[in-house]
Amino acid sequence: MLNVLQLSDIHYGADYDGKFDTADQWAAVIADAHKLCPDGYDAVVITGDLVDDDPKVPDEIKRERYKTIIADAASLRRNDKCPLLVTPGNHDNRKIFTEVVNTDCPCFQWGLKQFGGFNDVGGQCMFVGVGNKTLVVLDSGTAEPYKGIAKLAKVVMQHKSWFQNDTMVFTHKPFRTNGLYHRFMKDNIMSEEVGSLVEPYTTDYFCGHFHHYATVDNPRMVVHACPGIQCQIDPYSKECNAIPVPGYQVISFESHANATIKVTPVILDDYVVKPKHQAPSQAKPQAKSKGKKA
């Protein structure tokens, strides 16, 4: 049995007025994922919103946060030959994201060299084989990912042995489709056309962005929304009704061609909300001076 770990919507550094300690939530998910699969995963995919692009936070701190996430996620792999694939979300700083991925993301540099990097908005497309499956990561970007889908189509045409059932497609944002409902984010997703363009290449499509687990059966494709690490968001609320419980999901399949995919969502229901942790580099100056006087 092969296992692919999908992590999504970490929002590392965002606290929403002290409501979330995203560093602690991330650490809890890493520890739980290690426990769930002690031998490691055959691939790890992070589907966006790794670090919030807060203008008040210095770029160097953001860069260190990206490096922390990449290093922790890489530690979950079965071995160094197993891929780690990452795509940015709408909250990521694309420039810093690209810099870190180029230098720190293992088993990934070849993809950036071949397909052009994440600054090509909507044009990013990654491919990697895991067993008899092909994992495809498309950048949903700030525009419709038509360029990425065009690259996907080109590669499919070059590899006649590539069958629809052997492909899994990952993006950050989902496309609009009946049955995948989120009142709070209804206007912040991709158009229906993206789904119809992807459909010929896969029977299983994976996304993040929604911060809650959901599956929807389309006529030719199943859409899987991944739980969020920062929190789960009530899909029926008009506001950001956030529940500070981390989650992720594991995608399992046999190594033979056309193997059935099993998706297991993991929600850390016993997670205890902790006060917002403030790293020393972000501590307020007055807090430091008080410490010195004491």
C-alpha positions in Angstrom: 0.0 0.0 0.0 1.3 3.4 -1.0 0.4 6.5 1.0 0.4 10.1 -0.1 0.1 12.8 2.7 -1.9 16.0 1.8 -1.3 19.0 4.0 -3.1 22.3 3.4 -3.9 25.8 4.7 -1.3 26.1 7.5 -1.3 29.9 7.5 1.8 29.8 9.6 2.2 33.0 11.6 -1.5 34.1 11.4 -3.2 34.4 14.8 -6.5 36.2 14.1 -6.3 38.4 17.2 -4.6 35.6 19.3 -7.2 33.0 18.4 -4.8 30.5 16.8 -1.3 29.4 17.5 -0.5 28.1 14.1 3.0 27.1 15.0 1.6 24.7 17.6 -1.1 23.5 15.3 1.5 22.7 12.7 3.7 20.9 15.2 0.7 18.8 16.4 -0.1 17.8 12.8 3.5 16.8 12.1 3.6 14.7 15.2 0.3 13.0 14.5 1.2 12.3 10.9 4.5 10.7 12.0 2.5 8.5 14.5 -0.1 7.5 11.9 2.6 6.3 9.4 5.9 5.7 11.3 7.6 4.4 8.2 6.9 7.6 6.3 4.9 8.6 3.3 5.6 7.8 -0.3 4.9 11.5 -1.2 3.9 14.6 0.6 1.8 17.3 -1.1 1.2 20.8 0.4 -1.7 22.5 -1.3 -1.2 26.1 -0.5 -1.6 28.9 2.1 1.6 27.9 3.9 2.5 31.3 5.3 0.2 34.4 5.5 1.7 37.4 3.6 1.3 39.9 6.4 2.8 43.2 5.4 3.6 43.9 9.0 5.9 40.9 9.2 9.5 41.2 7.8 10.3 39.1 4.8 13.1 37.4 6.6 10.7 36.0 9.2 8.4 34.8 6.4 11.3 33.2 4.7 12.2 31.3 7.9 8.6 30.2 8.3 8.6 28.7 4.8 11.9 26.9 5.5 10.4 25.5 8.7 7.4 24.1 6.9 9.5 22.6 4.0 11.9 20.9 6.5 9.1 19.5 8.7 7.1 18.2 5.7 10.3 16.7 4.2 10.8 14.7 7.4 7.5 12.9 6.9 8.7 11.1 3.7 9.6 7.4 3.7 13.1 8.3 2.3 15.0 11.0 0.5 13.8 9.7 -2.9 10.1 10.3 -2.1 8.9 13.6 -3.5 7.7 16.7 -1.7 5.4 18.8 -3.9 4.2 22.3 -3.0 1.9 24.8 -4.6 1.2 28.3 -3.4 -2.2 29.6 -2.2 -3.9 32.9 -2.3 -2.4 34.0 1.1 1.3 33.1 0.2 4.0 35.6 -0.8 4.8 34.1 -4.2 8.3 35.7 -4.4 9.5 34.4 -1.1 7.7 31.0 -1.6 9.6 30.6 -4.9 13.0 31.5 -3.4 12.6 29.0 -0.6 11.2 26.2 -2.8 14.1 26.7 -5.3 16.7 26.2 -2.6 15.2 24.2 0.2 12.6 21.8 -1.2 14.0 18.3 -1.8 13.1 16.3 -4.9 11.5 19.4 -6.4 14.1 21.5 -8.1 13.8 19.5 -11.3 10.2 20.5 -11.6 10.9 24.2 -11.3 13.6 24.0 -13.9 11.4 22.0 -16.3 8.2 24.0 -16.0 9.2 27.5 -15.0 8.5 28.3 -11.4 5.6 29.8 -9.4 6.0 33.4 -10.5 4.4 32.4 -13.8 0.9 33.0 -12.3 -1.5 30.2 -13.2 1.1 28.5 -15.4 2.7 26.2 -12.9 2.4 22.4 -13.5 4.3 19.7 -11.7 4.4 15.9 -12.5 5.9 13.1 -10.4 5.3 9.3 -10.4 4.4 7.4 -7.3 4.0 3.7 -7.9 1.8 3.5 -11.0 0.1 6.8 -10.2 1.1 10.2 -11.5 0.7 13.2 -9.1 0.0 16.5 -10.9 0.2 19.8 -9.0 -1.4 22.8 -10.8 -1.0 26.4 -9.5 -4.5 27.9 -9.1 -2.7 31.3 -8.7 -4.5 34.6 -8.8 -5.9 33.7 -12.3 -7.4 30.6 -13.9 -4.7 28.0 -14.4 -5.2 27.6 -18.1 -1.5 27.7 -18.8 -0.9 24.9 -16.3 -3.6 22.8 -17.8 -2.2 23.4 -21.3 1.1 22.0 -20.0 -0.7 19.1 -18.5 -2.4 18.3 -21.9 1.0 18.6 -23.7 2.6 16.0 -21.3 -0.4 13.7 -21.6 0.0 13.8 -25.4 3.7 12.9 -25.1 3.0 9.9 -22.9 0.5 7.7 -24.6 0.5 5.2 -21.7 -0.9 7.8 -19.3 -4.4 6.7 -18.4 -7.0 8.8 -16.6 -7.4 6.4 -13.7 -3.7 6.6 -12.9 -3.6 10.4 -12.4 -4.3 12.6 -9.3 -4.5 16.3 -9.8 -3.9 18.8 -6.9 -4.6 22.5 -6.7 -5.1 25.1 -3.8 -8.4 26.6 -4.8 -11.2 24.2 -6.0 -13.3 24.9 -9.1 -16.9 25.7 -8.8 -19.0 22.6 -8.9 -22.4 21.4 -7.6 -22.2 19.7 -4.2 -19.0 21.4 -3.0 -20.5 24.2 -1.0 -18.9 26.9 1.1 -21.0 30.0 1.9 -18.1 32.0 3.3 -15.8 31.4 0.2 -18.3 31.0 -2.6 -16.8 33.9 -4.6 -13.1 32.9 -4.1 -12.9 29.8 -6.2 -12.1 28.9 -9.8 -14.7 28.8 -12.6 -16.6 25.6 -13.7 -14.5 25.7 -16.9 -11.4 24.7 -15.0 -13.1 21.5 -13.9 -14.2 20.6 -17.4 -10.6 21.2 -18.7 -9.1 18.9 -16.0 -11.7 16.1 -16.2 -10.2 14.3 -19.2 -7.0 13.7 -17.3 -8.1 12.4 -13.9 -10.8 10.7 -11.9 -9.6 12.2 -8.6 -9.0 15.9 -8.0 -7.7 17.2 -4.6 -7.8 20.8 -3.3 -7.4 22.8 -0.2 -8.6 26.4 0.5 -12.0 25.4 2.1 -10.6 24.3 5.5 -13.0 21.4 5.7 -13.2 17.8 4.5 -15.6 17.1 1.6 -16.0 14.8 -1.3 -18.2 15.4 -4.4 -18.9 12.9 -7.2 -18.9 14.6 -10.5 -20.0 12.5 -13.6 -16.3 11.6 -14.4 -14.3 12.8 -11.4 -14.4 12.8 -7.6 -13.4 16.1 -5.9 -11.7 15.8 -2.5 -11.4 18.9 -0.3 -8.7 18.6 2.4 -9.2 19.6 6.1 -7.3 22.8 7.1 -4.3 22.7 9.5 -4.9 26.1 10.9 -8.6 25.4 11.5 -11.8 24.0 10.1 -14.3 26.5 8.7 -18.1 25.9 8.8 -19.1 25.6 5.2 -22.6 26.9 5.8 -21.7 30.0 7.7 -21.7 33.4 5.9 -18.8 34.5 8.1 -15.5 32.9 9.0 -16.9 30.6 11.6 -13.6 29.0 12.4 -13.0 26.0 14.7 -9.4 25.8 15.9 -8.9 22.1 15.3 -6.2 21.0 12.9 -6.7 18.4 10.2 -5.1 16.7 7.1 -5.7 13.7 4.9 -4.0 10.6 3.7 -4.5 9.2 0.2 -3.8 5.4 -0.1 -3.7 3.0 -3.1 -2.2 -0.2 -4.2 0.9 -0.1 -6.4 -0.7 -1.7 -9.4 -2.2 0.3 -12.3 -5.8 1.6 -11.9 -5.8 0.9 -8.2 -8.7 2.3 -6.2 -7.9 5.4 -4.2 -8.9 5.6 -0.5 -9.0 9.0 1.1 -8.8 9.2 4.9 -9.4 12.6 6.6 -7.7 13.1 10.0 -9.1 15.7 12.4 -7.3 16.2 15.7 -10.5 16.3 17.8 -8.5 16.1 21.0 -6.3 19.1 20.1 -6.1 21.5 23.1 -6.1 25.2 22.0 -3.0 26.9 23.4 -2.4 30.7 23.9 -0.7 32.3 20.9 3.0 31.6 20.9 5.2 34.6 20.3 8.6 33.9 19.0 11.5 35.9 20.4 12.1 37.6 17.0 8.6 38.9 17.1 8.4 39.8 20.8 7.3 43.4 21.5 10.2 45.7 22.6 8.5 46.6 25.9 8.2 42.9 26.8 12.0 42.5 26.3 12.8 45.5 28.5 10.6 44.2 31.3 12.4 40.9 31.2 15.8 42.6 31.5 14.7 44.6 34.5 13.4 41.5 36.2 
